[in-house]
Amino acid sequence: MTAAPDHRPTFASISLAERLDAALPVLLIPLLVLLGFFAIGAPSSWLTLTVSGLAMGMMIFIMASGLTLVFGLMDVINFGHGAFVSVGAFVGVSVLIALGEWTGAASLLLNMSAVFLAVGAAMTVTGALGWGFERIIVKPVYGAHLKQILVTVGGLIVIEQLIHVVWGPDEIFFNRPETLKGAVTFAGAAMEKYRLLAVAVGLALFIAMRMVLRRTKIGLIVRAGVENGPMVEALGYRLRLVFVGVFIAGSALAGLGGVMWGLYQEVITAGMGEKMMVLVFIVAIIGGLGSVEGAFIGALLVGLMQNYVAFLEPKLALVSNIALMTAILMWRPQGMLPVVKAK
Amino acid sequence: MIVKLLSGDKPRSAVLTAVLLVILICLAGAPFIFDGVRPLDTAARICIFILLVASYDLLLGYGGIVSFAHTMFFGLGAYGVALASTHMGRGFDALLAGSLAGAAAAVVLALLIGLFSLRVRAIFFAMITLAVASAVAVLVSQFSGITGGEDGLTYNIPRVLTSANRMGEFLGTRITGKTLNYYLVFFASLLLFLLLLRIVNSPFGRVLQAIRENDFRAEAIGYRVVWYRTVATCLSAAAAAMAGSLFAIWLRYVGPDTTLSFEIMLDILLMVVIGGMGTMYGAVIGAALFILAQTYLQNLMGSASEATAGLPLIPDLLNPDRWLMWLGILFILSVYFFPSGIVGRLRERRVS
């Protein structure tokens, strides 16, 4: 007779190295901030740069989150996303200009209602545009990557030209609402009010998205759909409706990002979305396609990097982001927190 | 002989053959057939873009690789010639050295990008190349000390190739250095185009097509997919850089807007898709059609816009500056309804 097999349970604890590896992407942000501190030296300018880097990162995150969600769920990369950013900015700014009396007054309430109306209008229009875009342009090419890239680029061209038709070919300059102008001083560092607002909005949006994705049933379906679409459909959920909903939400977020970016720059052009697309793509790639958390970390890294480098060596700002992308892809070829497995 | 020159890849359609012949004859005789500076400039642009689009088709149509970095290679060739001509003085040695240096730089960069990112999926590669290309464009405009920044570079080319060099008359047309310059562009483009045709019809080209259709199976048969894709990227980059050199020699000016901008990348994409992906002849038709439209359709749209001036919105839609929108619509429609482009359509008709 042989001895009975050993039934003692084995406890596999995660080693420190594994835990550190999982937490590393998050730790990169404080690391970069620290590096920035030593490279810049002066604490006040470091603080200013950090805040503006975070603000920029948050705005990029807002644009990238929609893109990465759509990709994760539907396996569609939307090169037209940049056009939604531009449309959002143009609609929002038109509303702000039309409400000139509200934005010109020094009342916080009037200013904020004008901004809310502008954001609402922009998100409605870009959401509707996204719905139409999905139905007309993207729907026939699900599953064919090459065609997706081509037709969404075509969509980008057409929408950008339509912006020229509607709003004319010139760039539009405008002023931020009164109460959002100026800066507050903290510990000797000047921080623009609007940037603080952008940080707050981005953070709120990130927390809200996480809550929706992790705690609600619709979030559960979305996450399950990313993981295994056919199985979710077999369970009786109409994934197609969820798809469209996510596409609309993603487009509306692009619109929100556009308005915020427009307010940040105080000038808008039809090509602005196209320019932003590069940063948005970098963020989506280094975050890991399909991952909202990854996009958040990636956006903050890109925003901080861009601002620090622009201060230290202005000519290398965009190139530093490419270098960041290269380094991260060497380290993790699928991005930092990939959700979609490479197919 | 002719079949051999075409590497056995015959047009396979009577209409297509006729169209290609017309284009060839018009381009070959352009200085004698057409009068004036503008048609000759258009013809030279068509030659250069045929080469550029054909080199892009090697990637997109044959390899199934979507790259947005093609203008970067084009720009490298152009800046190579510009920088060499600025620093070495006017002379053919400068043109040659510049072209070769530009092509070499393009190959090295393509090798780096290829080895680094061709393992990933098509979508990933497209995004990475877009990012790299825009970084290069920004670098070029930032380092204005070397590249002239946004203003670009203007330089001299050998006197023999400029219109100051008068060489008498032939068939009632005044022959100048400009004519010589045109033929330099024409024959170089023709030669390189035939070389590309040779490449895509070689065993190498067949493997590329196999990889495009199913990279997993190609790998399983034993072809090293990444290696083939990387070589295709390098070849295409070298050809694009050569096209850039020719462009620089023809224009005697190089700037970010004419060589590196995303608009040119879009133009190339439109030309490939409308002409027909996966056939080199598509590049010829696409480039010729697109540039003719760019040059002459805008006038037509302008008069249409004026004619409808009283109506709402329509004049704005027909504004000559909006012609890209109509091409965009045409582009989307062609991806859906005739993905094989004009050439594919013409060939199909013969079969059915």
Boltz contact constraints between the chains, C-beta under 6 A:
constraints:
  - contact:
      token1: [A, 77]
      token2: [B, 123]
      max_distance: 6.0
  - contact:
      token1: [A, 145]
      token2: [B, 122]
      max_distance: 6.0
  - contact:
      token1: [A, 145]
      token2: [B, 123]
      max_distance: 6.0
  - contact:
      token1: [A, 147]
      token2: [B, 335]
      max_distance: 6.0
  - contact:
      token1: [A, 149]
      token2: [B, 66]
      max_distance: 6.0
  - contact:
      token1: [A, 149]
      token2: [B, 126]
      max_distance: 6.0
  - contact:
      token1: [A, 150]
      token2: [B, 335]
      max_distance: 6.0
  - contact:
      token1: [A, 151]
      token2: [B, 332]
      max_distance: 6.0
  - contact:
      token1: [A, 151]
      token2: [B, 335]
      max_distance: 6.0
  - contact:
      token1: [A, 154]
      token2: [B, 328]
      max_distance: 6.0
  - contact:
      token1: [A, 154]
      token2: [B, 331]
      max_distance: 6.0
  - contact:
      token1: [A, 154]
      token2: [B, 332]
      max_distance: 6.0
  - contact:
      token1: [A, 157]
      token2: [B, 328]
      max_distance: 6.0
  - contact:
      token1: [A, 158]
      token2: [B, 325]
      max_distance: 6.0
  - contact:
      token1: [A, 158]
      token2: [B, 328]
      max_distance: 6.0
  - contact:
      token1: [A, 158]
      token2: [B, 329]
      max_distance: 6.0
  - contact:
      token1: [A, 161]
      token2: [B, 322]
      max_distance: 6.0
  - contact:
      token1: [A, 161]
      token2: [B, 324]
      max_distance: 6.0
  - contact:
      token1: [A, 161]
      token2: [B, 325]
      max_distance: 6.0
  - contact:
      token1: [A, 165]
      token2: [B, 316]
      max_distance: 6.0
  - contact:
      token1: [A, 165]
      token2: [B, 317]
      max_distance: 6.0
  - contact:
      token1: [A, 278]
      token2: [B, 131]
      max_distance: 6.0
  - contact:
      token1: [A, 278]
      token2: [B, 134]
      max_distance: 6.0
  - contact:
      token1: [A, 281]
      token2: [B, 127]
      max_distance: 6.0
  - contact:
      token1: [A, 281]
      token2: [B, 131]
      max_distance: 6.0
  - contact:
      token1: [A, 282]
      token2: [B, 131]
      max_distance: 6.0
  - contact:
      token1: [A, 285]
      token2: [B, 127]
      max_distance: 6.0
  - contact:
      token1: [A, 315]
      token2: [B, 142]
      max_distance: 6.0
  - contact:
      token1: [A, 318]
      token2: [B, 135]
      max_distance: 6.0
  - contact:
      token1: [A, 318]
      token2: [B, 138]
      max_distance: 6.0
  - contact:
      token1: [A, 319]
      token2: [B, 135]
      max_distance: 6.0
  - contact:
      token1: [A, 322]
      token2: [B, 131]
      max_distance: 6.0
  - contact:
      token1: [A, 322]
      token2: [B, 135]
      max_distance: 6.0
